[in-house]
Amino acid sequence: MHLQAIGAPVLGDSVYGKPDPFEIGRPLLHAAELAFTHPTSGEAMQFASEPPADFEAALTAFREQNRSANDFQ
């Protein structure tokens, strides 16, 4: 299932999402943390990652746009 099917399209997804107004050129998705059990060893695996700079810039711009829009409501 794609997020579009539940009314939550991903910005930058050229097939199912919405156009990317921030012109990053990729879907605006980021996994801050991933955790799973290793399929062979059974070891618990956990990884964390900060968002890339382009993602942070797009998020900041998005928040600014929404803040400005909400100021007029």
Residue frames relative to the residue before (quaternion, step in Angstrom):
aa qw qx qy qz dx dy dz
M 1.0000 0.0000 0.0000 0.0000 0.00 0.00 0.00
H 0.2889 -0.7368 0.5869 0.1710 3.52 -1.04 0.79
L 0.6096 -0.5764 0.3962 0.3731 3.57 -1.10 0.62
Q 0.5376 0.6174 -0.4008 0.4112 3.59 1.17 -0.50
A 0.6304 0.5728 -0.3285 0.4082 3.59 1.03 -0.80
I 0.7423 0.3397 -0.2193 0.5342 3.60 1.15 -0.48
G 0.6145 -0.6029 0.3286 0.3885 3.56 1.24 0.45
A 0.6412 0.4889 -0.3318 0.4895 3.58 1.18 0.47
P 0.0213 -0.8406 0.5412 0.0049 3.60 0.55 1.12
V 0.4422 -0.6832 0.5225 0.2544 3.54 -1.20 0.62
L 0.4477 -0.6683 0.5202 0.2870 3.56 -0.86 0.94
G 0.8048 0.2834 -0.2177 0.4739 3.53 -0.96 0.88
D 0.5324 0.5833 -0.4285 0.4390 3.61 1.24 -0.04
S 0.2987 -0.8158 0.4704 0.1548 3.56 -0.21 1.29
V 0.6822 0.4680 -0.2972 0.4767 3.62 1.18 -0.32
Y 0.8419 0.1619 -0.0431 0.5129 3.60 0.67 -1.08
G 0.6886 0.5293 -0.2741 0.4131 3.57 1.17 -0.40
K 0.6204 -0.4993 0.4423 0.4126 3.47 -1.28 -0.58
P 0.6250 -0.5207 0.4009 0.4213 3.58 -1.18 0.42
D 0.4501 -0.6893 0.5092 0.2511 3.54 -1.17 0.64
P 0.2415 -0.8045 0.5230 0.1447 3.61 -0.21 1.20
F 0.6662 0.4997 -0.2937 0.4693 3.59 1.24 -0.33
E 0.3387 -0.8034 0.4365 0.2221 3.57 1.39 0.02
I 0.2239 0.7771 -0.5484 0.2128 3.56 0.86 0.99
G 0.3853 -0.7593 0.4512 0.2671 3.57 1.10 -0.63
R 0.7354 0.2639 -0.2117 0.5871 3.56 1.23 0.42
P 0.6367 -0.5059 0.3854 0.4361 3.59 -1.20 0.26
L 0.3829 -0.7216 0.5327 0.2210 3.55 -1.00 0.85
L 0.3346 0.6987 -0.5442 0.3222 3.51 0.30 1.37
H 0.0475 0.7836 -0.6187 0.0294 3.55 -1.12 0.68
A 0.2358 -0.7416 0.6113 0.1437 3.56 -0.97 0.89
A 0.2789 -0.7813 0.5382 0.1486 3.57 -0.35 1.23
E 0.7972 0.0221 0.0046 0.6033 3.57 1.09 -0.74
L 0.0594 -0.7548 0.6521 0.0393 3.52 -1.17 0.72
A 0.0392 0.7830 -0.6197 0.0368 3.55 -1.01 0.80
F 0.1657 0.7691 -0.6029 0.1325 3.54 -1.00 0.85
T 0.4737 -0.6217 0.5316 0.3264 3.52 -1.32 0.21
H 0.4722 -0.6740 0.4856 0.2948 3.55 -0.78 1.03
P 0.4736 -0.7284 0.4143 0.2711 3.61 -0.70 1.03
T 0.7206 0.4189 -0.2579 0.4885 3.61 1.10 -0.50
S 0.7837 0.3510 -0.1766 0.4810 3.56 0.75 -1.07
G 0.3927 -0.7191 0.4824 0.3097 3.58 1.16 -0.53
E 0.4480 0.7023 -0.4398 0.3357 3.57 1.32 0.03
A 0.4434 -0.6568 0.5389 0.2857 3.56 -1.08 0.78
M 0.1160 -0.7898 0.6017 0.0249 3.56 -0.76 1.09
Q 0.0459 0.7909 -0.6083 0.0486 3.56 -0.97 0.85
F 0.0365 -0.7962 0.6030 -0.0346 3.53 -0.93 1.00
A 0.0940 -0.7723 0.6261 0.0515 3.56 -1.11 0.72
S 0.0157 -0.8022 0.5959 -0.0342 3.54 -1.08 0.76
E 0.4020 -0.6842 0.5537 0.2523 3.54 -0.99 0.86
P 0.5616 -0.5952 0.4364 0.3741 3.60 -1.08 0.56
P 0.5357 -0.6091 0.4671 0.3519 3.59 -1.10 0.62
A 0.6731 -0.5241 0.3440 0.3924 3.57 -1.20 0.53
D 0.6617 0.5043 -0.3304 0.4457 3.62 0.92 -0.80
F 0.6230 0.5293 -0.3301 0.4719 3.57 1.09 -0.70
E 0.6485 0.5147 -0.3083 0.4685 3.59 0.94 -0.90
A 0.6508 0.5147 -0.3159 0.4602 3.58 0.96 -0.85
A 0.6578 0.4957 -0.3068 0.4770 3.59 0.96 -0.84
L 0.6465 0.5188 -0.3174 0.4605 3.59 0.97 -0.82
T 0.6403 0.5130 -0.3168 0.4759 3.58 0.98 -0.82
A 0.6610 0.4991 -0.3041 0.4706 3.59 0.92 -0.90
F 0.6364 0.5289 -0.3218 0.4602 3.59 0.99 -0.84
R 0.6615 0.5014 -0.3039 0.4676 3.58 0.93 -0.91
E 0.6404 0.5210 -0.3229 0.4628 3.58 1.00 -0.80
Q 0.6411 0.5188 -0.3223 0.4648 3.59 0.96 -0.85
N 0.6925 0.4701 -0.2817 0.4691 3.57 0.89 -0.90
R 0.6119 0.5361 -0.3515 0.4633 3.58 1.03 -0.71
S 0.6630 0.5020 -0.3004 0.4671 3.59 0.94 -0.89
A 0.6586 0.5054 -0.3055 0.4663 3.58 0.97 -0.87
N 0.6848 0.4866 -0.2872 0.4601 3.59 0.98 -0.82
D 0.5590 0.6127 -0.3889 0.4012 3.61 1.17 -0.42
F 0.7208 0.4450 -0.2417 0.4733 3.58 1.16 -0.57
Q 0.5644 0.6054 -0.3934 0.4002 3.59 1.21 0.08
